[in-house]
Amino acid sequence: MLTPVWGLPEGVVAFEASGRVTNADYKERLIPALEAAIAEHGRIRFLYVLGEAFEGYDASALWDDTFFGLKHIKDFEKVAVVADDPLYAGAVRMFAPMLPCEVKLFPLAERAEAKRWIAA
């Protein structure tokens, strides 16, 4: 499930993942929110938290993530990922240098710092 994170400045989209993230989560929540923000602000900042209750992704959700990311690769100004899971943290570290925006990884204990960084 994807839940919006509120209380951040305009131009910042934030979600927290918990349980299993599905194709429906992407199509009904994440993608519409990101596309609306891109349409309104141009380049956006994105905070993504893989919370304590996060269990992983369905294969179709990973496909949606890849397809959306490639389509909008230049529409992100900054991306903050908050995660302790070694698999997903490692993936962020591996792909961050290939992205044309600032990407920073934070451990869950530094969630507040991630919010400050993405808002600045």
Buried (B, 14 or more C-beta within 10 A) or exposed (E): BBBEBEEBEEBBBBBBBBEEBBBBBBBEBBBEBBBEBBEEBEBBBBBBBBBEEBEBBBEEBBEBBEEBBEEBEEBBBBBBBBBBEEEBBEBBEEEBEEBEBBBBBBEBEBBEBBBEBBBE
